Amino acid sequence: MTALDTVTAPAVTRHTSPSRGLVLAMLRLHRTALLFWLGLVVVAAGALLWAMGPGADAAWAEYTDLGCDQAAPNLGCDSPGPANSRYQTAVTVAIGLVRLLPLLTGAWAGGALIGRELENGTAQLAWTQSVGPARWLAAKLAVPALLLVTGTLTLTLLHRMLWSADRGAAINVMGWRAWHDTGVFEVNGTIAAAEALAALALGVLAGMLLRRTLPALGVAVLTVMSLVYVLDALRPYLWPVKTVVTSLDDGTPGIDSMIVETGAMTASGARVPIPSCSGEPGCDARTGITHYYADYHPASHFWPLQLMETGLLLAVAALAAATAFVLLRRRTGAAV
């Protein structure tokens, strides 16, 4: 056999697409944030799984031992025991971590994800390689969005499983939790994931506008806080309310629902504040009051309110992301 008979196999060259390379580089650069996010999901999911299993078993046994599941529970049911306290702590920790997510996301997106790379020139260097500015920004939005939505929806599903369980419902009542409580309402539906997406887009926009790490971080946090505060205040008015009217003899309405407004009514139907009578007999009638009223949202309004608020959050996210792309186009010109 001669050298001519020997056929040398050509070397196989593996080509990595620019988009895949950008994603891999991004995951390596922000691996600390990725590990932190995975740790947050694991801790919150572990707390919810424990609450659904051993935590619920222990709290329910304590609940029934006290006779709280009977038609006439004793006075000891007014305050939770140690097992119920541990159960409530686990659920509170899980809800708290999910509610903290928008602030953490906005701070990271504005500071580390965009602001730092623009400030250090890392982004401009990437644009001179095989990745254009538009693809760079799309990856900065798409990859974190996928991870955020996946993790948040996982926690939402776990919380809904916990909330819908019979024992979980009874224990939640004992812990004075209601479907319309701010934390429970957000984590039980689509709002938590939508808040994370809105925070990501607002953080990216802040980074694009300021191009500096710390200012972008601060502006993003303040913007996200303002958004969450405004939507919390706006929530009761996103869907038409129901109204219940009671007579003076029945007293003010007692409703276990999301109360929007309460007051009194005159004979003409005009709504007025409830007078401060301090329990004086006949005081309401002497002031012209004939009825009491309450505007409220029943439990059946859970999903309409959820979807309305989710739509607003997604609209904010889309507007912020579109504005970031427009800003990038104006700064980079034909390169986008």
N, C-alpha and C positions, 0 to 999 in steps of 0.2 A: 504494500500500500504506500503510495507516495503522498506528498503534501497536497498534490492537486486533487487527490481523492477525498481529502478531508474537507468536509463542508462545515464551515463555522456558522453556527446559528446566530442570526443578528440579535443584538441586544434589544431587549424590549424596553421602550421608553414609556413611562406612565405620565400622562398629561393630566393635570388637575385643572378643572375648569375655573375661570376667574371667580365665579360666584361661590363655588365650593371652597376655594382657597380663602376667600374673604370671610366666609362663615367660620371656617376652622381657625383662622387667625383671630377673629373676634372672640371666639370661645376661649382661646388660649389667653388672650389679653385680659379678658374679664372673668377668668376662672374663679377668682375669689368671690365675686358677686354671684356667680353660678352656684358655687358650693354653699354660699350663705342662703340662697333661695331654696336649694334642695333641703338644707337643714331646717329652714323655717317650715317647709311643707311637711317634712318628716315629723317634726315636733308637734305641729298642729294636728296632723293626721293621727299621730300616736295618742294625743290627748283625747281626741274624739273616739277613737277605737276603744281606748280604755274606758271612757265614759259609757260607751254602748255595752261593754262586757262586764268586767269585774266591778267597775264603778257603779253601774246601774243596779247590778245584783245586790251589792252591799247597801246602797241607798234605798232600794225598794224594800229590802228586809227590815231596815230600820224604820222605814215609813209604815209598814204594816204592823210591826211590833208596837208602835205607838198608837195603833188604831186609827191612823189618819185616813185609811181607805174605807172606813165605815161611814154610814149616813150621818152620824153625829160625832165628828172627831173631837178629841179632847183638847185642852188648852196647850198641851205640849206640841201640837202641830203648828203653832204659830211661829216657832223658831226651829230651824233645821239642826239636826244632830251632826256629829263629826263625819259620818259617812256621806251624808247629803252635802256637807260643806266641801268635802274633797271632790265630790261629783261636780258641784257648781264651779269650783276652782278650775277643774280641768276644762270644762266647757267655756268658762270665761277666758282662760288663756288662749284657747283655740280661736275664739271670736276676736279677741284683742289682737292677735297676730295678723289675722286677715284684715282687720280694720286699719292696722298700721301699715299695711302693704302699699296703699297709694302714696303716702308720704315718702316711704323708702324708695319706691319706684321713681317718683318725680325727682328726688334728690340725686339718685344715681344716674338717671337719664340726662339731667341737665348738667351735672358736674363731670362724672367720669366717662359716660358714654359719648357725649358730644363736646361739651365745653373744653375738657382737657385735651382732646385730640385736635381741636381747632387752635387752641392756645399754644400747644407744643409743635404744631406743624405736621403731626402724624397724618392727619386727614389729607392735607395737600400733597404729601408724599405718596399716599395711596392713589390719589387721582392721577399722578404722573405715570403710574404703572398700568396694568391692564384693567383696572377697575375705574369706571367713571364716577363722577359725583352722584348722579342719580341712583346708580346701583349701590353705591356705598351707603347712601341714606336709606334706601329701601331695605337693605340688610340690617341696618341699625334699628329699624322699626319692626321688621318682620320676625327676626329671630327672638328677641325678647318678648314680643307679643305672643308668639306661639308658646313659649315656656310659661309665661304668666297666666295665660288662659287655661292651659292644661292643668297647672298646679292649683289654680283658684277654683276651677270647676270640680276638681277632685275633692277639695275640702268642702265645697258647697254640697256635693252629693252625700258626703259622709255626715255633714250636719243635718241634712234633710232626713237621712235614715235615722239619726238619733232623735230628731224632733218628732218624727211620725210614729215612733215606737210607742206602744201603750204605756209602758213603764216610764219611758222618757217624758211623755206628756204629763203624767201624774207628778213626776219629780219636778218638772219645770213649773207646774202650778205651785208646788210647795216652795219653789225658789223664787216665786213672784216674777216669772218670765212670761211675757205675752208675745203673740205673733207680730205685733206692731212695734215692739221695742226696737230701738235703732239698730243695735248690733245683730239681733236675731233676724230682723227684717232684711238687712243687707246680705247676710251670709246665707240665708235660706233661699235665695233666688239668683237672678242674673246680674244684680247690681254690683256685687263684689268684683266680678271679672270685668265688667264695663268700667268701673272706677279705676282698675289697674291699667286698662288700655288708655283711658283719658289721661291718667297721670303720666304714662310713658310718652304720649304724644305732646303733652304740655311741657314736659321736661326736655324733650328733643327740641321743641320750638324755642324754649328759653336758652338752650345751649347755642342754637343757630343764631339767635339774636345777639347775645352778649359775647359769645366766643371766649369766655373766660370761666375757669372752673368754679371758683367760689361764688361770684355774682350769679352765675346761672343756677347753681345749686340753691342759693337762697331764694331767688325769684321763683324757681320751680316749686319749692316747698310752700311758699306763701300763696302761689296761684292754686295749687292743689287743695290746700286748707280752705281757701275761700270758696272753691267750687263745691267741696263736700259740705261746707256750712250752708251755702245758699240752697243746695238741693235738699238738705235735711229740712230746712225751713219751708221749702216749696212743696215738699212731698204731699202733705194732706190736700193740696189744691190741684193735683194733677188729674183727679178723677171726680166726677160729681158725687156729692155726699148724700147720705140718707138722713132723714130728720125724724125724730121722735118727739112727741108733745105729750106732756102729762099735766094733770090738774094740780091745783094747789094742795088738795088733800093727799095726793100721791107723792108730792115732794119732787125734788129735782131728779131727773132721770139717772138711773144707775146702769151704765152700759159697759160691758167688758170688751170694748173695741177701741179703735183709734178715734179719740174725741177731737174734733176740729174746733167746735165752738159751742158754748153753753150760754144760756141767758133766760130772760123772762119775756112774756108777751102780754100786751094789753088787749082789751076787748076788741080794738080795731085791727089786731093782728100785728101791730108794730113791735119790733124787737127792742128790748131795753135791757140794761144790766140788772142783775138780781140785786135788789135792795139789801143793804146791811141792816137787818132787823134784829140781829143778836137773839133769835129765838122768841121774839115778842109775839104773842098770839094776835092774829089778824093784821099784822103789819103789812104783809104783801097785798092783801085785799084793799087796805086803805090807800095804798100807793097806786092803785089802778091795775095791779098785776092780776091776770086771770089764769095764766098757764106758764109752765116752764118748757123749754125746748133744748134739744141737743142735736147738733149736726155731727155725724160720725161716719166712719168707714167700717163696715162689718168685715168678717174674715173672708167673705167671698170677693172682696175688693183687693185681695193680696196680689194676684197676678196682673190685673189692670194697672195698679200702682207700680208694680215691679217693671212692667214692660214700658210704661211711659217714662219712668226715670232712666231705665236702661237706654231707651232711644235718645234721650237728651245727652247722656254721657257719650254714647257712640257718635252723636252729631258733633259734640265738642272734640272728640278724638279725631274724627275725620277732618274737621275744619283746621285743627292745629297741625295735623300732618300735611294737609294740602298747603297751608301757609308756609311750612318749613320747606317744602319742595319749591314753591314760588320764590322764596328768599334765596335758596341755593342757586336757582336758575339765574337770578339777577346778579349774584356775586361771581358766578363762574361763566356766564355767558353761553357760548355755543358748546362748551364742554359737556353740558348736561344732556 
